Amino acid sequence: MPHTTSWAERLGWPSLGDHRRFVTAIAIDAVGSGVFMPVLVLYFLATTDLDLVQVGAALSLASLIALPVGPLLGGVVDRFGAKSVLLAGNALQGLGFVAYLATESFGAVVVWTVVVSLGRTAFWGSYGTIVAAISRPGERERWFGFLGALRNVGFAVGGLAAGLAITVGTPSAYAAIVLVNAASYAAAFVLLLSVPPAASVGHRPEPGSWATVLRDRPYRLLVLGQLTFALAMMVLSVALPVYATTVLGLPGWVTGVVFTLNTVLVGLGQGLVVRAMTGVRRWRVLLLAHVTFVLGYAAMLLAGALPVGLAVVALLLGSVVYTVGELLGGPVHGALSAEAAPEHLRGRYLSLVQLSWNVAATVAPISFAWLLARGEWPIWAALSGVAVVGALVALRLGRVLPLADERVAARADEVMVG
């Protein structure tokens, strides 16, 4: 019987089936996070007596304290199941944001930000395991791409609400944002209770299981590739705003347009890009993603040598090309990371992937700032070097990781090899 293409498949989306509540929970969580992320520093400046340096130091210290927890949570996921860890992560984040309402001192900011960071780490440490459980080989690029696009749209919606709070600028407005975020975690918690049992079944710990993970050389290479991709993903939020406004002296609205372009392209284009990459070997998609990053960086560097009007055009063009790299690499990295991990050790394996993102988030602010302080070209030269490493890793993965040499499939019944 010939397969009938649904409207969701034509858009490159997976069939949601019985997982609509899970998808809704992810969307609500993203909206809540999008509300608070843009006002994180501003909130503490408005509601405490801390200055900018103290707030930044408190947030960095909290991130550093929480950094080693990711790999430890991997074993917890394998032992008690991803669903339990995901629910605990939502609960911890909700608790932390409620506590923010009564947070006034440096120490309190550190403590409750550690709690929020632990919750976020628990969420992302179990997220990939659950997505792998509710999807099938052949459709995982679609699932990871769709959920990534959904979160991106959620961040944008939340960001609009955050903009209203920033405009009002009162402590009450910022407190309302915190309450909305806490409520989003509570709503997501209730919806996540419906995650299917298959995603929450734990496994008895096996002797030497962590040793098995650490001896897996192809997967270690995949984690290195994920680190290079994660560093690229820090450009839009960490490097580009400073580069555009401080280094190039462009109007502040340019950064807003860049974020809007990225959100629209990811939200509307992710499924179509996944559909377009059907039949292409995964390692080649990753290679193309890093080549695309370099082209985007070149356009951003070129903006520094142009008059203001043309510089804005070059920067916007560079951000569009950069976003294409994001659209290519994100779903494939997500699918490969989940599928290349043995099911009974998937929590531990994916915790290494999460660690690569945490390392990127910790390293990017200080290293990008140092590079940006030295002019226009050092940041893009360094990031291009990172992309070259990522491209070389992709080439190597095609030889040492069989799953990386498989072709992206259109549906679960079309897994293509050879």
C-alpha positions in Angstrom: 0.0 0.0 0.0 1.5 3.4 -1.0 2.3 5.7 1.9 0.1 8.8 2.1 2.0 11.9 3.0 0.3 13.9 5.8 0.5 17.7 6.2 2.8 17.2 9.2 5.2 15.2 7.1 5.1 17.8 4.3 6.3 20.3 6.9 9.0 18.0 8.1 7.2 17.4 11.5 6.9 14.0 13.2 3.5 12.5 13.9 2.7 13.4 17.5 0.5 10.4 18.2 0.0 10.0 22.0 2.7 12.5 22.9 0.8 15.8 22.6 1.0 16.4 26.3 4.7 16.0 26.3 5.0 18.4 23.3 2.7 20.9 25.1 4.8 20.7 28.2 8.0 21.4 26.2 6.3 24.5 24.7 5.1 25.8 28.0 8.5 25.3 29.5 10.1 27.2 26.7 7.7 30.1 27.0 8.5 30.4 30.7 12.2 30.2 30.1 11.9 32.8 27.3 10.1 35.2 29.7 12.9 35.1 32.2 16.2 34.7 30.3 16.3 38.2 28.9 15.7 39.8 32.3 17.9 37.5 34.4 20.5 40.1 35.3 18.1 43.0 35.2 15.8 41.2 37.8 18.5 41.0 40.4 19.6 44.5 39.7 16.1 45.8 40.2 15.2 43.7 43.3 18.5 43.5 45.3 21.2 45.9 46.3 23.8 44.1 44.2 25.7 45.8 41.4 26.3 44.5 37.9 29.7 42.9 38.8 28.3 41.2 41.9 25.3 39.8 40.0 27.5 38.5 37.2 29.9 36.9 39.7 27.0 35.2 41.6 25.6 33.8 38.4 29.0 32.6 37.1 29.8 31.0 40.5 26.5 29.2 40.6 27.1 27.8 37.1 30.6 26.6 38.0 29.3 24.9 41.2 26.6 23.1 39.2 28.9 22.1 36.3 30.1 18.7 37.6 26.5 17.5 38.4 25.6 16.6 34.8 27.6 13.4 34.6 26.4 12.3 38.0 22.8 12.7 36.9 23.5 10.4 34.0 23.8 7.5 36.4 20.6 8.6 38.1 18.7 8.6 34.8 19.9 5.0 34.0 19.0 3.8 37.5 15.7 5.6 38.2 14.5 6.5 34.7 14.4 9.7 32.7 10.8 10.6 33.6 11.7 10.8 37.3 14.7 13.0 36.7 12.8 15.2 34.2 10.0 15.8 36.8 12.6 16.5 39.5 14.3 19.0 37.2 11.0 20.9 36.7 10.3 20.9 40.4 13.7 22.2 41.3 13.5 25.0 38.7 10.0 26.0 39.9 11.2 26.0 43.5 14.2 28.1 42.6 12.2 30.8 40.9 9.7 31.0 43.7 12.7 31.5 46.1 14.0 34.3 43.8 11.0 36.4 45.0 12.6 36.5 48.5 16.3 36.6 47.4 18.2 39.7 48.4 21.9 38.8 49.2 24.8 37.6 47.1 24.8 34.2 48.9 21.1 33.7 48.3 21.5 34.5 44.6 24.2 31.9 44.4 22.3 29.2 46.3 19.0 29.5 44.5 20.7 29.9 41.1 22.5 26.6 41.9 19.1 25.0 42.5 17.8 26.4 39.2 20.9 25.2 37.4 20.6 21.7 38.9 17.0 21.6 37.7 18.0 22.8 34.2 20.8 20.2 34.1 18.3 17.5 35.2 15.9 18.6 32.5 18.4 18.5 29.7 20.1 15.3 31.1 16.8 13.4 30.7 15.3 15.2 27.8 17.2 13.4 25.1 16.5 10.0 26.6 12.8 10.7 26.6 12.8 11.9 23.0 14.7 8.8 22.0 12.1 6.6 23.8 9.0 8.2 22.2 10.5 8.2 18.7 11.8 5.5 16.4 15.0 5.2 14.4 14.4 7.0 11.1 12.3 9.8 12.6 14.5 11.1 15.3 15.9 14.0 13.3 12.3 15.1 12.8 11.6 14.9 16.5 14.7 16.7 17.7 14.3 19.3 15.0 10.6 19.8 15.7 11.1 20.1 19.5 14.1 22.4 19.0 12.0 24.7 16.7 9.1 24.6 19.2 11.3 25.7 22.0 12.8 28.5 19.8 9.3 29.8 19.1 8.4 29.5 22.8 11.5 31.5 23.7 10.4 34.2 21.3 6.9 34.4 22.7 8.4 34.6 26.2 10.8 37.2 25.1 8.0 39.5 24.0 6.5 39.3 27.5 9.9 40.0 28.9 10.2 43.1 26.7 7.0 44.5 28.4 8.5 43.9 31.8 11.7 45.7 30.8 9.7 48.6 29.5 7.8 49.0 32.7 11.0 48.4 34.7 9.5 48.2 38.2 10.3 45.5 40.8 6.7 44.4 40.6 6.9 43.9 36.8 10.0 41.8 37.3 8.4 39.8 40.1 5.4 39.1 37.8 7.9 37.6 35.2 9.3 35.3 37.9 5.9 34.1 38.9 4.9 33.4 35.3 8.1 31.3 34.9 7.4 29.4 38.1 3.8 28.8 37.0 5.1 27.5 33.6 7.2 24.8 35.4 4.2 23.8 37.5 2.0 23.4 34.4 4.8 21.5 32.6 5.2 19.2 35.6 1.6 18.2 35.5 1.7 17.6 31.7 4.9 15.6 32.0 3.3 13.1 34.3 1.8 11.6 31.1 5.2 10.7 29.7 4.9 7.0 28.6 6.3 4.4 31.0 8.8 3.2 28.4 10.7 6.5 28.9 10.8 6.2 32.7 11.9 2.6 33.2 15.2 2.5 35.0 17.9 -0.2 34.7 20.0 -1.9 37.3 23.5 -0.5 37.4 25.9 -2.7 35.5 29.5 -3.3 36.6 31.9 -1.0 34.9 29.1 0.9 33.1 30.9 4.3 33.4 34.1 2.6 32.2 32.1 1.4 29.2 31.0 4.9 28.4 34.5 6.4 28.8 36.1 3.7 26.6 33.8 4.4 23.7 36.1 6.4 21.5 33.6 7.1 18.6 31.2 8.5 21.2 33.9 10.6 22.7 34.6 12.0 19.3 30.9 12.7 18.9 30.9 14.6 22.2 33.9 16.7 20.9 31.8 17.5 17.8 28.9 18.4 20.0 31.2 20.8 21.9 32.2 22.6 18.7 28.5 22.9 17.7 27.6 24.1 21.2 30.3 26.8 21.0 28.8 28.0 17.7 25.4 28.1 19.3 26.7 30.6 21.9 27.4 33.2 19.1 23.9 34.6 18.8 23.3 35.2 22.5 26.9 36.0 23.7 29.1 37.3 20.9 26.8 39.0 18.3 25.0 41.6 20.5 28.4 42.9 21.8 30.0 42.8 18.4 27.1 44.6 16.7 26.6 47.4 19.3 30.0 47.8 21.0 32.6 46.8 18.3 30.7 48.0 15.2 28.7 50.7 16.9 25.5 49.7 15.1 22.0 50.7 16.3 20.6 48.6 19.1 17.6 47.4 17.0 19.9 45.4 14.8 20.4 42.8 17.5 16.7 42.5 17.9 16.2 42.0 14.2 18.9 39.3 14.3 17.1 37.4 17.1 13.8 37.7 15.3 15.2 36.4 12.0 16.8 33.4 13.8 13.5 32.7 15.6 11.4 32.9 12.4 13.8 30.8 10.4 14.1 28.1 13.0 10.4 28.0 13.9 9.2 27.9 10.2 12.2 26.3 8.5 13.5 23.5 10.8 11.1 20.8 9.6 11.6 21.8 5.9 15.4 21.6 6.3 15.1 18.1 7.9 12.9 17.0 5.1 15.4 18.4 2.5 18.3 16.5 4.1 16.5 13.2 3.6 18.8 10.7 1.9 22.0 12.6 2.9 24.6 10.9 5.0 24.6 12.3 8.5 28.3 13.1 8.7 28.0 15.1 5.5 25.1 17.2 7.0 27.3 17.9 10.1 30.2 18.8 7.7 28.0 21.2 5.8 26.8 22.8 9.0 30.3 23.8 10.0 31.1 25.0 6.5 28.0 27.2 6.7 29.1 28.6 10.1 32.4 29.7 8.5 30.5 31.4 5.7 28.3 33.2 8.2 31.3 34.3 10.3 32.9 35.7 7.1 29.9 37.9 6.4 29.9 39.1 10.0 33.6 40.0 9.8 33.0 41.7 6.5 30.4 44.0 8.2 33.3 45.6 10.1 34.8 47.0 6.8 31.5 48.5 5.5 29.6 51.7 6.0 26.8 51.4 8.6 24.0 50.7 6.1 25.9 47.9 4.3 27.3 46.6 7.6 23.7 46.0 8.8 22.9 44.1 5.6 26.1 42.0 5.9 25.4 41.2 9.6 21.8 40.2 8.8 23.0 38.1 5.9 25.6 36.5 8.1 23.1 35.7 10.8 20.8 34.0 8.2 23.7 31.8 6.9 24.7 31.0 10.5 21.1 30.0 11.3 21.2 27.5 8.3 24.1 25.8 10.1 22.0 25.6 13.2 19.1 24.1 11.3 21.4 21.5 9.7 23.4 20.4 12.7 20.9 20.5 15.6 18.6 17.6 14.6 21.4 15.3 13.4 23.5 15.9 16.6 20.4 15.2 18.7 19.5 12.0 16.9 23.1 10.7 16.7 23.8 11.3 20.4 20.7 9.4 21.4 21.0 6.5 18.9 24.7 5.9 19.4 24.2 5.3 23.1 23.2 1.8 24.4 19.7 2.0 25.8 20.7 0.8 29.3 23.5 3.5 29.5 21.8 6.2 27.6 21.5 8.5 30.6 25.3 8.3 31.2 26.1 8.8 27.5 23.8 11.8 27.1 25.1 13.3 30.3 28.5 13.8 28.5 26.7 15.6 25.7 25.0 17.8 28.2 28.4 18.4 29.8 29.7 19.7 26.5 26.9 22.2 26.4 27.5 23.3 30.0 31.2 23.7 29.3 30.4 25.8 26.2 28.1 28.0 28.3 30.7 28.4 30.9 33.7 29.1 28.6 31.9 31.2 26.0 31.2 34.4 28.0 34.7 35.0 29.2 36.5 33.8 26.1 34.3 35.6 23.6 34.6 38.8 25.7 38.4 38.5 25.7 38.4 38.1 21.9 35.9 40.9 21.2 38.0 43.3 23.3 40.8 42.8 20.8 38.9 44.0 17.7 36.8 42.8 14.9 38.7 39.7 13.5 39.9 37.7 16.5 36.5 36.4 17.5 35.6 35.3 14.0 39.0 33.8 13.3 38.8 31.8 16.5 35.2 30.6 15.9 36.2 29.6 12.3 39.0 27.5 13.8 36.4 25.8 16.1 34.2 25.2 13.0 37.2 23.6 11.2 37.7 21.3 14.1 34.0 20.4 14.0 34.3 19.7 10.2 37.3 17.4 10.8 35.4 15.6 13.5 32.4 15.1 11.2 34.7 13.6 8.5 36.2 11.2 11.1 32.8 10.2 12.5 31.8 9.1 9.0 34.6 6.5 9.3 34.4 5.3 12.9 30.7 5.6 13.8 28.4 3.5 11.6 25.3 5.5 12.6 27.0 8.7 11.3 27.4 7.1 7.9 23.6 6.3 7.7 21.4 8.5 5.6 18.7 10.7 7.1 15.4 8.9 6.7 12.0 10.4 5.8 10.1 8.1 8.1 10.7 5.4 10.7 10.1 2.8 8.0 12.7 4.3 5.7 16.0 3.9 7.7 18.6 4.0 5.0 22.1 2.6 5.1 24.8 1.8 2.6 
